[in-house]
Amino acid sequence: MSSTPGGGAKVAAALPAEAVKISVDPSTEPFWQAARERRLVAPRCADCGTFRLPPTPFCWRCQSAAVDWTELSGRASVYTYTVVDGYPGLPGITLVPVVVDLPDAPGARLVSNVVGVDPADVSIGTELTVDFHPISDGWLLPVFRVFRVAGQPAQERRA
Amino acid sequence: MARHTGARDVAIAGIGATPYYKRGETAGQSITRLAGEAILAACADAGLSATEIDGLAFYSLARAGYGDQMEAGELVETLGIRELTFTAALTGGGGGSAGAIGLARAAIVAGDASVVVTVMALQQRMRLGTVVASKAATPLGSFVQPAGLAGPGHLMSLLTRRHMHAYGTTRDAFAEVAISTRQNALNRPKARYREPLTREQYFGARVIADPLCLYDFCLESEGAVAIVTTSLERARDLRQPPVPVVAAAHGGTREWGRGFSWFGMPDDETFASSGHQAVAGWLYRRAGVTPRDIDVALIYDHFTPMVVMQLEDYGFCAKGDGGPFVLSGAIRYTPERKPGSIPVNPHGGQLSEAYVIGATHIAEGVEQLRGTAVNQVAGAELALVTGGPAALPTSGLILGRDR
């Protein structure tokens, strides 16, 4: 996997499928099953409506175990990020690991990657949209691309 | 002058350590050998026989580093401990290092044990950051590791970026932590690094997880450190001047929780922090002192920005002012403490002396209060020792001088 196609600017990638192995438990599996259908979902407490990520057995606010799995729009914004050149066994890869806020799941954050962009074009507040990236064992990983309105440059929300 | 407030019912009576080695140098030794050598040295320092130990107060679940384990039974077997009446560990990881002395105190105050050893032994059998790709993440880890966050420095780079964004902190502040800590190691016989670090070297170094570069990371060293805690009364009859435990605290709040394994901390105040605010408040309240009363700070320095954030969380400067505070020279060691300054890690810390998961900081706190430190802060009466910024528990310890 080259992150500098054509020798031009760096392009952030996600780890190749064989380098990412996840595991699931009953609390987290619906998230991954939905991702396999290219849907981004988050657990919302069925009693008090509080979102939480990652999915855990109980609602931190009211301790209920009841969950509504809520489908999200896939829109997100960069809360913080880093740029990592190289990964064990993948010296040429460039990664932009990111923590995102999810506007339609307030209070819940996801840790993911921004892909398909020059890392220099990522900053806090950059608007993103979800995509799905193959990982081991047939699962798909939610990753993010910079959100662009057709014909316009990337949108940025200056914090 | 709050000189004699706080608990002061137990005291550290002995400290001991192995030499500090580079990665791989102790590969032929067992964890019990390393830990035992440090324990025997600490007992000799206290003027006690190892057979008199009756308590073990570990942290990090009694893990020795990342993959290995310290075993109470093995220590009893080989050290000739006659009766073990207390053996326990704080949960979590390096966050509990300073708090383990509070666990020792709990055992002694409860009457469950009288001579309690805290020990950490570390060998670098696996390199943090190279093992992640090969095995499946846990169900919760599956929400972090796939992003390529291969080691703790990668995780903390995300907090660091947010601190820079929220407060205008620059890499100069992290360079100052690395350079000033190195300066403190130059005259220390056991330090792994004894050459000055220049700004050119710092800014020319490989960036590992932007904005963190090589010199923002602590050392990959090996070795062991042990601490003997007993009642203040008994400590007064032993070989060394007692170093009373003024206060100890461990734990944390929901808003921090798993911290940089979770990333759900609700606001900049907690996200761009060391997770220590709550522990700091409990610690000062229990000690009956304020940050201004602290003479020397032994701050857990696995990554330079986390030193800056701890200085804020422990109230040495306002939240967000950590960068300008360190750049003012306020953390530099000088034999006479200057007003408004706080000497940080005069032992060279984990960045330059040795990384033994927080245990060297406790030992240095003891030396400062005995008045025997290599880089002694003149007349030090109170030392702050912190555990690692980590998933909770985080922890802190205030040590004092007897009478």
Interface residues (C-beta under 8 A of the other chain):
Chain A: A14 L15 A19 V20 K21 I22 S23 V24 D25 S27 T28 W32 R52 L53 P54 T56 W60 Y79 T80 Y81 T82 V83 V84 D85 Y87 P88 G89 I93 L95 P97 V98 V99 G107 A108 R109 L110 V111 S112 N113 I124 I135 L141 A159
Chain B: G129 T130 V132 A133 K135 A136 A137 T138 P139 L140 S142 F143 V144 Q145 P146 A147 G148 L149 A150 H154 S157 L158 L159 R161 R162 H165 V207 I208 A209 D210 P211 L212 R254 W262 F263 G264 P266 F271
